[in-house]
Amino acid sequence: MSVMREELHHLVDRLPEEKVAPLLRLVRDQLDERPVVRDLPFIGMLEAEPDFAERSEEILCSEDNHSL
């Protein structure tokens, strides 16, 4: 493995988890490969404050911005 690849591996391993998805998209774009679509069922539970429904759009927008 080249020195540059080793450095890239090391740097990626140091990234916080929320920064990995955008970097992964960037690398996949460079490879011109179609992303693998995983058809997994969504199962979840939620406990929230009473105003959660009123704030849902705000919360979703906030979460979308974290993944960029």
trRosetta pair geometry for C-beta under 8 A, 3 or more apart (Angstrom, degrees):
i j d omega theta_ij theta_ji phi_ij phi_ji
1 5 4.8 -114 -179 86 97 128
1 6 5.5 117 118 -57 116 89
1 9 8.0 5 165 -11 149 139
2 5 4.7 96 58 7 81 102
2 6 7.0 -145 96 -4 43 87
3 6 5.7 -55 -149 37 32 113
3 7 6.4 33 153 -19 66 105
4 7 5.7 -54 -148 36 31 111
4 8 6.3 34 152 -21 65 105
5 8 5.5 -52 -147 35 33 114
5 9 6.4 37 153 -20 65 103
6 9 5.7 -51 -149 34 32 113
6 10 6.4 33 152 -19 64 106
7 10 5.6 -55 -149 37 33 114
7 11 6.2 30 155 -18 67 107
8 11 5.8 -56 -144 38 30 108
8 12 6.2 29 158 -18 65 107
9 12 6.0 -57 -146 37 27 109
9 13 6.4 29 155 -21 63 108
10 13 5.9 -58 -153 34 28 113
10 14 6.8 22 152 -17 62 108
11 14 5.8 -61 -154 35 34 110
11 15 7.1 50 148 -40 64 93
12 15 5.7 -36 -158 3 40 118
12 20 7.4 80 -168 -119 89 88
12 23 6.9 -177 -121 129 96 152
15 19 4.5 -120 -177 81 113 119
15 20 5.7 140 106 -70 130 74
15 23 6.9 -81 -122 0 174 153
16 19 5.3 85 64 6 76 106
16 20 7.9 -127 100 -26 42 85
17 20 5.7 -41 -160 2 42 119
18 21 7.5 -42 -169 17 38 104
18 66 5.6 -67 -157 167 129 96
18 67 7.0 -114 -162 -98 81 44
19 22 6.5 -59 -165 41 51 104
19 23 6.3 44 147 -16 76 115
20 23 5.8 -70 -153 44 33 109
20 24 5.9 36 154 -26 71 109
21 24 5.6 -54 -145 34 29 114
21 25 6.6 31 156 -19 64 102
21 67 5.4 -32 79 -164 148 89
22 25 5.7 -51 -151 34 35 112
22 26 6.5 38 151 -21 65 104
22 67 7.1 149 -49 157 90 58
22 68 5.9 67 -82 -179 130 33
23 26 5.5 -51 -150 34 35 115
23 27 6.4 32 153 -16 67 104
24 27 5.9 -55 -147 37 31 108
24 28 6.3 30 155 -17 65 107
25 28 5.8 -57 -145 39 30 110
25 29 6.3 35 154 -24 64 105
26 29 5.8 -54 -152 32 28 113
26 30 6.8 30 150 -21 61 104
27 30 5.6 -53 -155 31 35 114
27 31 6.8 27 151 -15 65 106
28 31 5.7 -61 -152 38 37 108
28 33 6.1 -93 -161 61 81 92
28 35 6.0 38 176 -84 155 87
29 32 7.5 31 -180 -70 36 45
46 52 7.9 154 154 166 121 159
48 52 3.5 52 134 -73 138 153
49 52 5.4 142 63 -47 65 89
51 54 4.8 -53 -170 44 77 117
51 55 5.6 61 133 -13 92 109
52 55 6.0 -73 -144 49 28 98
52 56 6.5 58 154 -66 66 83
52 59 7.7 -10 -156 -13 73 153
53 56 5.7 -17 -152 -27 33 117
55 58 4.9 -60 -168 48 73 117
55 59 5.5 74 132 -27 91 103
56 59 5.7 -58 -145 38 30 110
56 60 6.1 28 159 -18 67 107
57 60 5.8 -55 -145 38 30 110
57 61 6.3 30 157 -18 65 106
58 61 6.0 -56 -149 36 27 110
58 62 6.4 29 153 -20 62 109
59 62 5.6 -57 -150 36 31 114
59 63 6.4 30 154 -18 66 106
60 63 5.7 -55 -147 37 32 110
60 64 6.4 37 154 -22 65 103
61 64 5.7 -51 -149 32 32 114
61 65 6.6 31 154 -19 63 105
62 65 6.0 -58 -155 33 31 110
62 66 7.0 34 149 -24 62 102
63 66 5.7 -50 -155 25 38 114
63 67 7.2 31 154 -17 64 102
64 67 6.2 -62 -160 32 35 107
64 68 7.4 39 148 -29 64 102
65 68 5.9 -47 -158 16 42 116
